[in-house]
Amino acid sequence: ADESSGYESESAGGERSAEVEESRGRQRRARTAFTSEQVCRLEKTFQRQKYLGASERRKLAAALQLSEIQIKTWFQNRRMKLKRQI
C-alpha cells in the first residue's frame, strides 16, 4: 500500500533544518504518512468542498483516525496545490 501524502514538495535540505531545530532543544514533528485510503477520502471530500467547518473537520478526523490539525493542514496544502495548478 502506498503511504505517501501525494505531495512531492519535500525539500532536499529538510534534514538539515531538523538538525538545527534539535540542536536548539526543540523536537520537529515527524511528517505524516497518509495511507492511500486516507488520501482518497480526503480528495473526495475536497472535491465536494474546498473548506471544512469545525464540525465537518472533527467528523472527518475521527473517521480517518487523524487529528483535526492534520486535516486542517492537509486542506490548506491541497488548496495551495490547486492554486499552483491553476
Backbone torsions as a table, in degrees:
resi	resn	phi	psi	omega
1	ALA	NA	136.0	179.5
2	ASP	-78.7	121.1	-178.5
3	GLU	-112.1	36.7	178.8
4	SER	-92.5	154.5	177.6
5	SER	-78.2	-13.1	-178.1
6	GLY	91.5	-2.6	-179.7
7	TYR	-103.2	134.9	-178.4
8	GLU	-111.0	19.2	-173.0
9	SER	-92.7	15.2	177.6
10	GLU	-66.3	128.0	-177.8
11	SER	-79.2	150.8	-179.7
12	ALA	-67.2	-26.1	-178.9
13	GLY	-89.1	14.0	-177.4
14	GLY	-59.9	-36.8	-179.7
15	GLU	-66.3	-38.4	-178.4
16	ARG	-62.5	-45.7	-179.1
17	SER	-65.8	-32.7	177.3
18	ALA	-66.9	-39.2	178.4
19	GLU	-64.0	-41.9	179.7
20	VAL	-62.7	-44.9	179.4
21	GLU	-63.1	-40.7	-179.8
22	GLU	-66.1	-34.6	179.6
23	SER	-68.0	-22.7	176.6
24	ARG	-86.3	-1.3	177.3
25	GLY	94.6	2.4	179.2
26	ARG	-103.9	138.7	176.8
27	GLN	-91.3	130.8	176.0
28	ARG	-85.9	135.7	-179.5
29	ARG	-69.6	136.2	179.8
30	ALA	-66.1	146.4	178.2
31	ARG	-67.4	133.4	179.8
32	THR	-73.4	128.5	174.9
33	ALA	-100.3	98.2	-179.6
34	PHE	-71.4	142.0	175.5
35	THR	-75.4	161.9	-180.0
36	SER	-62.9	-33.4	177.7
37	GLU	-65.7	-41.6	179.2
38	GLN	-65.0	-44.9	179.9
39	VAL	-62.3	-42.1	179.5
40	CYS	-59.9	-47.2	179.9
41	ARG	-65.4	-41.0	177.7
42	LEU	-63.0	-44.0	179.8
43	GLU	-63.7	-42.2	178.8
44	LYS	-62.2	-42.3	178.7
45	THR	-65.4	-40.5	-179.9
46	PHE	-63.8	-36.1	178.9
47	GLN	-64.1	-33.3	179.0
48	ARG	-77.9	-42.1	-178.9
49	GLN	-149.6	131.3	-175.6
50	LYS	-79.5	-22.3	-179.7
51	TYR	-125.7	138.7	177.9
52	LEU	-109.9	139.8	171.9
53	GLY	-79.7	172.5	-176.7
54	ALA	-59.6	-43.8	-177.8
55	SER	-68.9	-39.0	178.0
56	GLU	-65.6	-40.8	178.7
57	ARG	-63.6	-41.2	179.4
58	ARG	-62.1	-45.8	-179.8
59	LYS	-63.5	-44.9	-179.0
60	LEU	-65.7	-40.6	178.7
61	ALA	-61.4	-43.6	179.1
62	ALA	-65.0	-42.0	-178.6
63	ALA	-65.3	-35.4	-176.3
64	LEU	-97.7	0.1	-178.3
65	GLN	56.7	46.4	175.7
66	LEU	-124.6	165.9	176.7
67	SER	-82.0	159.7	177.2
68	GLU	-62.8	-34.2	179.3
69	ILE	-66.0	-38.0	177.6
70	GLN	-64.6	-39.6	178.2
71	ILE	-66.0	-47.3	-179.6
72	LYS	-58.7	-46.3	-179.6
73	THR	-65.0	-41.2	179.5
74	TRP	-60.6	-44.8	-179.9
75	PHE	-65.5	-39.2	176.9
76	GLN	-61.9	-46.8	179.6
77	ASN	-63.8	-38.4	-178.6
78	ARG	-68.8	-37.7	176.4
79	ARG	-65.0	-38.2	177.6
80	MET	-67.1	-37.8	176.8
81	LYS	-62.7	-42.9	178.0
82	LEU	-62.8	-43.2	179.4
83	LYS	-60.3	-42.6	178.2
84	ARG	-64.3	-37.7	-178.4
85	GLN	-68.3	-33.3	179.6
86	ILE	-81.2	NA	NA
